[in-house]
Amino acid sequence: MLDQIPTHRPFDAFQSFVLDCKMFWTRQMLPEVRRAYEEKLSEGAAPATAEEVEALMRDDTTYQFFGWFERHQQRMKYSGRHGLAVHYAQFREHLARELAAPVEERLLQLDPGFEQPEYYTSIDIHQHPGGVWSDEIAGYVYERGAKSTAPMLRKSESLHHRLTAEALSRAGREVQRVADLGCGFGGSTRPFYMDHPGIEVVGVELSAPCLRLAARRASEDQARNVTFRQADAADTGLEEGAYDIVTSTMVLHEMPPRHIEKVLKESHRLLAPGGVSVHLDFLVRDDLFREFIHNGHSRRNNEPFMPPLNRMDIEAAHREAGFDDLEIVPFEEFTGALSPENTAWRFPWTLIVARKAA
Ligand SMILES: C[S@@+](CC[C@H](N)C(=O)[O-])C[C@H]1O[C@@H](n2cnc3c(N)ncnc32)[C@H](O)[C@@H]1O
């Protein structure tokens, strides 16, 4: 196995090697799989569903290599000799102490009796051992891991800054309060609270280790306008009708459709009249090949709810939640990402925007 090859390289070199592997997979391997698929189409194959594409490609060597590579590079990233979980465990005591240092009271609201939903604890999401919630230092592991989740994303024009700008412009009015559901270690919350000190922001999240890290980072930022709160996005306990924007980034695909329905209802409940819900997630409906690749990614990355989100009637779920003004559009995660010239692998980023009636 690749991850058992003895190595004396330090952690950074190992992780940068894994990132280079991912870049190769992203830019070189995916186009090769597409070429193999197109060859089959030119020979007369005519799949009508993503499952039929899967059946067509299952025995293709290029695809098998692509899938094996995807699964194992992710395993190396977390669990290899210098994997993230392995590496951070060496510094457990130090990191735990850092997290335990007091932060301003308003930054962090943990719920000591909190019970995680069963769907959440039943899988090691992203192949992260123990998921992002069970180990006290999981937030650090996740924070470092997120740097290589989508390697084509450019730091200079961060996804989260783009989403923040989009959400604020979609609000179309002065924004006073924002709720960021499933905020993780605060990556999606930070551009709201840092760049807009006049806005009151709350990040809602299941994972206490992630919330502690988010609060620590906000404390380092000397932020005065954010709270990180442990709660289910489906039942936040926040004030009804008080938010101009309710947003989430990469969260809906991590829960089953029944839970998504509840999150949409909660989004509607939280919004002030005329407020907007802006969920950034993954939908692919018009490209069977990309849907097939996305479904495979879901299996290989331990993210089982990606296909159910893609298949569910998200429009009907919004209507059920009380929204009747809905827009679903592709989201350009970096300049040029949607151009036909970009043949690299990418998530099917999609913006789901709904407005509560005024
Ligand atoms: C892929 S991460 C995205 C984190 C953050 N939004 C970002 O963009 O960096 C998804 C997050 O959703 C959280 N999550 C999953 N189900 C949730 C729920 N029902 N309520 C609140 N958070 C949830 C997970 O713990 C995880 O931190």
The ligand as an SDF file (V2000), in Angstrom:
LIG
                    3D

 27 29  0  0  0  0  0  0  0  0999 V2000
  -18.0500   20.5500    4.6110 C   0  0  0  0  0  0  0  0  0  0  0  0
  -18.2410   21.3010    6.1810 S   0  0  0  0  0  0  0  0  0  0  0  0
  -18.4020   23.0080    5.7510 C   0  0  0  0  0  0  0  0  0  0  0  0
  -17.9860   23.9210    6.8540 C   0  0  0  0  0  0  0  0  0  0  0  0
  -18.0790   25.4180    6.5350 C   0  0  0  0  0  0  0  0  0  0  0  0
  -19.4230   25.7930    6.1490 N   0  0  0  0  0  0  0  0  0  0  0  0
  -17.0990   25.8020    5.4620 C   0  0  0  0  0  0  0  0  0  0  0  0
  -17.5290   26.1710    4.3460 O   0  0  0  0  0  0  0  0  0  0  0  0
  -15.8860   25.7460    5.7070 O   0  0  0  0  0  0  0  0  0  0  0  0
  -19.8540   20.8430    6.7060 C   0  0  0  0  0  0  0  0  0  0  0  0
  -20.1130   21.1520    8.1610 C   0  0  0  0  0  0  0  0  0  0  0  0
  -21.4890   20.9400    8.4390 O   0  0  0  0  0  0  0  0  0  0  0  0
  -21.6000   20.4500    9.7520 C   0  0  0  0  0  0  0  0  0  0  0  0
  -22.9310   19.8370    9.8760 N   0  0  0  0  0  0  0  0  0  0  0  0
  -23.3890   18.6890    9.3450 C   0  0  0  0  0  0  0  0  0  0  0  0
  -24.6720   18.4870    9.6750 N   0  0  0  0  0  0  0  0  0  0  0  0
  -25.0480   19.5620   10.4330 C   0  0  0  0  0  0  0  0  0  0  0  0
  -26.2540   19.9320   11.0910 C   0  0  0  0  0  0  0  0  0  0  0  0
  -27.3380   19.1770   11.0310 N   0  0  0  0  0  0  0  0  0  0  0  0
  -26.2580   21.0640   11.8120 N   0  0  0  0  0  0  0  0  0  0  0  0
  -25.1520   21.8620   11.9060 C   0  0  0  0  0  0  0  0  0  0  0  0
  -23.9830   21.5490   11.3050 N   0  0  0  0  0  0  0  0  0  0  0  0
  -23.9350   20.4120   10.5790 C   0  0  0  0  0  0  0  0  0  0  0  0
  -20.4290   19.5030    9.8750 C   0  0  0  0  0  0  0  0  0  0  0  0
  -20.0910   19.2400   11.2210 O   0  0  0  0  0  0  0  0  0  0  0  0
  -19.3380   20.2690    9.1300 C   0  0  0  0  0  0  0  0  0  0  0  0
  -18.5940   21.0850   10.0000 O   0  0  0  0  0  0  0  0  0  0  0  0
  1  2  1  0
  2  3  1  0
  2 10  1  0
  3  4  1  0
  4  5  1  0
  5  6  1  0
  5  7  1  0
  7  8  2  0
  7  9  1  0
 10 11  1  0
 11 12  1  0
 11 26  1  0
 12 13  1  0
 13 14  1  0
 13 24  1  0
 14 15  1  0
 14 23  1  0
 15 16  2  0
 16 17  1  0
 17 18  1  0
 17 23  2  0
 18 19  1  0
 18 20  2  0
 20 21  1  0
 21 22  2  0
 22 23  1  0
 24 25  1  0
 24 26  1  0
 26 27  1  0
M  CHG  2   2   1   9  -1
M  END
$$$$
